[in-house]
Amino acid sequence: DKKLTVAFIPFGSVEQHGPALPILTDSIIAESTSIELSKRLSAIHETFCYPVIYYTPCSGSNEYHGNISVDNQIFRDYARSVLSNFLRGSADAVFIMNGHGTTEGHLTEVVYGLMEGQYRADDAETVKLFSLVNVYSYRDEFAKTAGIPAGRHADWMEFLHLYKVLGKEYFNGERMSRLKDLQDKGGFDGWKKGVLGMPSVYRSKQGVLGQPLPNSNDYEGLAD
C-alpha cells in the first residue's frame, strides 16, 4: 500500500463555556483530537498536525464576557483561503477537525467547494481529499454508553475531554466546586426548547447547555 501524506488542521473557538470550562474549550478539544489521531496514523502514513484556528463564529454567546465571534462570511472566506493552500501542497489528504458546532455549516460549504472545484477542473489528474470531521459527532453514541443525556455546550462530555487533557491541575477545588454547585441545581433540559437563532443566554444555565458533570466521580476512568 502507498504511504500517504496526511494533514490535520483543527478549528475551534474562543467562546464562553460556563462557570469553569475555559473559553478555549473547543480549540483544546479539536487540537488534542488532531494530535492523537495524527500520532496513531503516523504508524502507517506520514502525518502533520497544523496549529489550531481559534477565531470562528460564535455570536450566540456574545452576551458573555470573553466571547470573541467572527462574522460568518469573513470566516468562510478566511477558512477557504487557509485550506486552499493545501491544493498546492504535498498532502494527499486533509482532515479538517472541527470542535465547534456553529462552524459545521460554514466548513461544510468550504470543503464542498474545494472538492467540487477539483473535480470540475479541466487539467485535474488527481483529486486531493478534503474531509470534514466533527469531533462532537460521537455525542449520542457516548451518551447511550454512559447512560447520561447528551448536552449541547459545556456539558459533561466536554468536561471529560478537557479533564483528560488538562487534568487535576486545571480542575482544582474551586473550579470543581463551581461545577458541582451548578450540577446540584438540576434542570438542564431547557436548552432543548430553544429555536434556531436563539442566543445561548436565553436557553442555558450560566452558559451551560446540558448536564455539566457525569453521574460518576470516576472522572479519570470515564475520560480514558
C-alpha positions as CSV (number, residue, x, y, z in Angstrom):
1,D,0.0,0.0,0.0
2,K,1.1,3.5,-0.8
3,K,2.3,5.6,2.1
4,L,0.3,8.8,2.1
5,T,1.0,12.3,3.5
6,V,-1.9,13.3,5.7
7,A,-2.5,16.7,7.2
8,F,-4.7,17.6,10.2
9,I,-5.9,21.2,10.8
10,P,-8.1,21.8,13.9
11,F,-10.8,24.5,14.1
12,G,-12.1,25.6,17.5
13,S,-13.4,28.8,19.0
14,V,-12.9,31.5,21.7
15,E,-16.2,31.1,23.4
16,Q,-17.7,31.1,26.9
17,H,-18.2,27.6,28.3
18,G,-19.9,28.1,31.6
19,P,-18.5,28.9,35.0
20,A,-15.5,26.6,35.0
21,L,-14.5,25.4,31.5
22,P,-12.0,27.5,29.6
23,I,-13.0,29.8,26.7
24,L,-10.7,27.7,24.5
25,T,-12.6,24.5,25.2
26,D,-13.5,23.8,21.5
27,S,-10.0,24.7,20.4
28,I,-8.4,22.4,23.0
29,I,-10.7,19.5,22.1
30,A,-10.1,19.9,18.3
31,E,-6.3,20.3,18.7
32,S,-5.9,17.4,21.2
33,T,-8.0,15.1,19.0
34,S,-6.0,16.1,15.9
35,I,-2.7,15.4,17.7
36,E,-3.9,12.0,18.9
37,L,-5.2,10.9,15.5
38,S,-2.0,12.1,13.9
39,K,0.1,10.1,16.2
40,R,-1.9,6.9,15.7
41,L,-1.9,7.3,11.9
42,S,1.8,8.0,11.8
43,A,2.5,4.3,12.1
44,I,1.4,3.8,8.5
45,H,1.4,7.2,6.9
46,E,3.4,10.5,7.2
47,T,1.3,12.9,9.2
48,F,1.3,16.6,10.1
49,C,-0.8,18.5,12.6
50,Y,-1.2,22.2,11.9
51,P,-1.8,24.9,14.5
52,V,-5.4,25.4,15.6
53,I,-7.7,28.0,14.1
54,Y,-9.1,29.8,17.1
55,Y,-11.3,32.6,16.0
56,T,-14.6,31.5,14.4
57,P,-18.3,32.5,14.5
58,C,-19.9,32.1,17.9
59,S,-22.3,35.1,18.1
60,G,-24.9,33.1,20.0
61,S,-22.7,33.6,23.2
62,N,-21.9,37.3,22.7
63,E,-23.7,38.2,25.9
64,Y,-20.9,36.5,27.9
65,H,-17.5,38.1,28.8
66,G,-14.5,36.7,26.9
67,N,-16.5,35.6,23.9
68,I,-15.0,36.6,20.5
69,S,-17.0,36.0,17.4
70,V,-16.1,36.4,13.7
71,D,-18.5,37.4,11.0
72,N,-19.9,34.4,9.1
73,Q,-18.9,35.5,5.6
74,I,-15.4,36.7,6.8
75,F,-14.9,33.3,8.4
76,R,-15.9,31.3,5.3
77,D,-13.6,33.4,3.1
78,Y,-10.7,33.0,5.6
79,A,-11.2,29.3,6.0
80,R,-11.3,28.9,2.2
81,S,-8.2,30.9,1.9
82,V,-6.3,28.8,4.5
83,L,-7.5,25.5,3.2
84,S,-6.8,26.4,-0.4
85,N,-3.1,26.3,0.4
86,F,-3.3,22.5,0.6
87,L,-4.2,22.3,-3.0
88,R,-0.7,23.2,-4.0
89,G,1.0,21.4,-1.0
90,S,2.3,17.9,-0.7
91,A,-0.5,16.5,1.4
92,D,-2.6,13.7,-0.2
93,A,-5.4,14.2,2.3
94,V,-6.5,17.0,4.6
95,F,-8.7,16.3,7.7
96,I,-10.4,19.4,9.0
97,M,-11.0,18.7,12.7
98,N,-13.9,20.8,13.8
99,G,-14.6,21.2,17.6
100,H,-17.2,24.0,17.3
101,G,-20.7,23.2,16.4
102,T,-21.5,26.6,14.9
103,T,-18.8,26.3,12.2
104,E,-20.0,23.0,10.9
105,G,-22.2,24.5,8.2
106,H,-19.6,27.0,7.1
107,L,-16.8,24.5,6.9
108,T,-19.1,22.1,5.0
109,E,-19.7,24.7,2.4
110,V,-16.0,25.5,2.1
111,V,-14.9,21.8,1.9
112,Y,-17.7,21.1,-0.7
113,G,-16.4,23.9,-2.8
114,L,-12.8,22.7,-2.6
115,M,-13.7,19.2,-3.6
116,E,-16.1,20.2,-6.4
117,G,-13.6,22.6,-7.9
118,Q,-11.0,19.9,-8.2
119,Y,-13.5,17.5,-9.9
120,R,-14.5,20.2,-12.4
121,A,-11.0,21.4,-13.3
122,D,-10.1,20.6,-16.9
123,D,-6.5,19.8,-16.1
124,A,-7.1,17.8,-12.9
125,E,-5.1,14.5,-12.9
126,T,-5.8,13.6,-9.3
127,V,-8.3,14.8,-6.6
128,K,-6.9,15.7,-3.2
129,L,-9.2,14.6,-0.4
130,F,-10.6,17.3,2.0
131,S,-12.6,15.7,4.8
132,L,-14.5,17.5,7.5
133,V,-14.6,15.6,10.8
134,N,-16.9,17.0,13.5
135,V,-15.3,16.0,16.8
136,Y,-18.6,16.1,18.7
137,S,-20.3,13.7,16.4
138,Y,-19.8,10.9,18.9
139,R,-22.1,12.6,21.4
140,D,-25.2,10.4,21.1
141,E,-23.3,7.2,21.0
142,F,-21.2,8.0,24.0
143,A,-24.3,9.2,25.9
144,K,-26.0,5.9,25.4
145,T,-22.9,4.1,26.7
146,A,-22.7,6.3,29.7
147,G,-26.4,6.4,30.4
148,I,-26.5,10.2,30.6
149,P,-28.4,12.5,28.3
150,A,-26.2,14.3,25.8
151,G,-25.9,18.0,26.2
152,R,-25.1,20.7,23.6
153,H,-22.5,23.0,25.1
154,A,-20.1,23.0,28.1
155,D,-21.6,19.7,29.1
156,W,-20.2,16.6,30.9
157,M,-18.7,15.2,27.7
158,E,-16.7,18.4,27.1
159,F,-15.7,18.3,30.7
160,L,-14.4,14.7,30.4
161,H,-12.4,15.5,27.3
162,L,-10.8,18.5,29.0
163,Y,-10.2,16.5,32.1
164,K,-8.2,14.1,30.0
165,V,-6.1,16.9,28.5
166,L,-5.8,19.4,31.4
167,G,-6.1,17.1,34.4
168,K,-6.5,18.0,38.1
169,E,-4.1,20.9,37.8
170,Y,-6.7,22.8,35.9
171,F,-9.8,21.3,37.5
172,N,-8.8,22.3,41.0
173,G,-11.1,22.6,44.1
174,E,-12.5,26.0,43.2
175,R,-13.5,25.0,39.6
176,M,-14.9,21.7,40.7
177,S,-16.9,23.4,43.4
178,R,-18.5,25.7,40.8
179,L,-19.4,22.8,38.6
180,K,-20.8,20.7,41.4
181,D,-22.9,23.6,42.7
182,L,-24.3,24.1,39.2
183,Q,-25.0,20.3,38.9
184,D,-26.9,20.3,42.2
185,K,-29.3,22.9,40.9
186,G,-30.5,20.5,38.2
187,G,-32.9,21.3,35.4
188,F,-30.7,21.0,32.4
189,D,-33.3,20.1,29.7
190,G,-34.3,23.7,29.0
191,W,-31.8,24.1,26.1
192,K,-33.8,21.6,24.0
193,K,-36.7,24.1,23.9
194,G,-34.7,26.6,22.1
195,V,-35.4,27.6,18.5
196,L,-33.0,28.4,15.6
197,G,-31.1,31.6,16.2
198,M,-32.0,31.9,20.0
199,P,-28.9,33.2,21.9
200,S,-27.4,30.9,24.5
201,V,-28.2,33.3,27.3
202,Y,-31.9,32.6,26.9
203,R,-31.8,28.8,27.0
204,S,-28.8,27.9,29.1
205,K,-27.9,27.8,32.8
206,Q,-24.8,30.0,33.3
207,G,-23.8,29.3,29.7
208,V,-24.2,25.6,30.0
209,L,-26.4,23.5,27.7
210,G,-26.8,20.1,29.3
211,Q,-25.6,18.4,32.5
212,P,-22.2,19.8,33.4
213,L,-20.8,16.7,35.1
214,P,-21.1,12.9,34.7
215,N,-23.0,11.0,37.4
216,S,-19.9,9.1,38.5
217,N,-16.9,10.8,40.2
218,D,-14.5,8.5,38.4
219,Y,-13.5,11.3,36.0
220,E,-10.2,9.7,35.0
221,G,-11.8,6.4,34.2
222,L,-14.6,7.9,32.1
223,A,-12.1,10.3,30.4
224,D,-10.0,7.3,29.3
